[in-house]
Amino acid sequence: MKWIDKNLHIIPINTHIDPYKPVENAIITHGHADHAKPGHKNVLATKETIEIMKIRYGENCAENFQELKLNQKLKINDVSITFYPAGHILGSVQVLAEFKGEKINFTGDYKISKDITCTQFQPVKCHSLVTEATFGLPIFQHPNESFEINKLLKSLQLFPERPHIIGVYALGKAQRVLSLLRQQGYDNEIFIHGSLEKLCNYYQKNEIFLGKVSKVNNTIKKNYNGEIILAPPSAIKNVWSRKFDDPIISQASGWMSIKQRAKQSLVELPLIISDHADWNELTDYIKYTEAENVYVTHGREDAIVHWCTQNKIKALALSLSGRDDETEL
C-alpha cells in the first residue's frame, strides 16, 4: 500500500482510520472504544457513530464532525472515500478508499450474518483488503444465534427460581441479545445494569425494537427469580451481582466457544453470540473481494496470513497498536 502506511494513515489526505491517539483527521468505522477515541480535530463517520461517540465521550469529544452516508462517495483532493455497511453494530462501516484507480477496502470490525440491530453487511470488490481477524482460527465456527437463545430460554424453564445474569458489552451486544430474545417470542420485562441504559435508549430511539427494558434498582430490594438481567462482565464479578439470589451466570460472546475461557470466567451458561466474522466468513469474504493483497489488522493474524499464502494471495500482518478484542466495549 504505497499511499497508505501500516498505521492506516491515508498519506495523500493526511487522514487516519480508527487512530488510537488524537490526530488532525480521523475516519471512525464504529463506536467501540478501541476504534473510536476522543480528542481528534476532525472526524468523518456515520451519523450513528458520531452520536454514539457523543453519548460516550461528550458533545465536544472532537472539534468537528462530518457525517457520511452509506454508499455515498466523498472526494477529498484526489482520494475518494465510500462507506459500506459492516454489519458489526449500529453505524458500523467498511471504508473503501480509491486513489489513482486503486481500491483499498478497510473492513473495520464486521460480521456477515444477519442482525436486525444494524444495517446488513455489504460485500465490496477491491484490489487490496485490510481485514480484522478477531476469530481468525478454523476452530471458530459460530452457531446460529437462535440456537443459543433457545439454550437460554430452556434454562429459564428448567430453573424458574433462579435469576439469569448475562454478561454483555454495553454497545452492540446488549442490544442484539435483547433483540434476539424478542425475535424468539420472549416478551417479559428484561432488566439491565445502569451502564447499559443510555445506549439501549439510543437504539430504541433509532426504531430498533428491544421491548420493555428496565434498569436494575440499586436501592429497592426486588425478587429477580426467573428474570433475565443483562450486565457488563465486570459488574457480574463485583459486589453489584450479590443482590441476586443464586443466579445462573451466562455470557454472550464468540469467546464462549472456548470451554476453558467460559470455565475461567465462572460462566455456567455460555452463549456463543458474536458480532465478528468467524473463520468461514473471514475466508469467504477474502475470496469474494478478489483482492490481490490482504493485510490483517488485529486478531489471529498468522492463521489468516497462512491461509492466504496457501491460496496464492499475498498477505501481511499489520499488528496495529491500540486494538483490544476482549475488553468491555
Stockholm file with secondary structure:
# STOCKHOLM 1.0

chainA/1-329         MKWIDKNLHIIPINTHIDPYKPVENAIITHGHADHAKPGHKNVLATKETIEIMKIRYGENCAENFQELKLNQKLKINDVSITFYPAGHILGSVQVLAEFKGEKINFTGDYKISKDITCTQFQPVKCHSLVTEATFGLPIFQHPNESFEINKLLKSLQLFPERPHIIGVYALGKAQRVLSLLRQQGYDNEIFIHGSLEKLCNYYQKNEIFLGKVSKVNNTIKKNYNGEIILAPPSAIKNVWSRKFDDPIISQASGWMSIKQRAKQSLVELPLIISDHADWNELTDYIKYTEAENVYVTHGREDAIVHWCTQNKIKALALSLSGRDDETEL
#=GR chainA/1-329 SS CTTBCTTCEEGGGTEEESCSSCCSEEECCCSSTTTCCSCCSEEEECHHHHHHHHHHHCTTSSSEEEECCBTCEEEETTEEEEEEECSSSTTCEEEEEEETTEEEEECCSCCCSCCTTSCCCCCCCCSEEEEEETTCSTTCCCCCHHHHHHHHHHHHHHCTTSCEEEECCTTTHHHHHHHHHHHTTCCSCEEECGGGHHHHHHHHHTTCCCCSEEECCSSSCCCCTTCEEEECHHHHTSGGGGGSSSCEEEEESGGGGSHHHHHHTTCSEEECCCSSCCHHHHHHHHHHHTCSEEEEEEESHHHHHHHHHHTTCEEEECCCTTCCSSSCC
#=GC SS_cons         CTTBCTTCEEGGGTEEESCSSCCSEEECCCSSTTTCCSCCSEEEECHHHHHHHHHHHCTTSSSEEEECCBTCEEEETTEEEEEEECSSSTTCEEEEEEETTEEEEECCSCCCSCCTTSCCCCCCCCSEEEEEETTCSTTCCCCCHHHHHHHHHHHHHHCTTSCEEEECCTTTHHHHHHHHHHHTTCCSCEEECGGGHHHHHHHHHTTCCCCSEEECCSSSCCCCTTCEEEECHHHHTSGGGGGSSSCEEEEESGGGGSHHHHHHTTCSEEECCCSSCCHHHHHHHHHHHTCSEEEEEEESHHHHHHHHHHTTCEEEECCCTTCCSSSCC
//
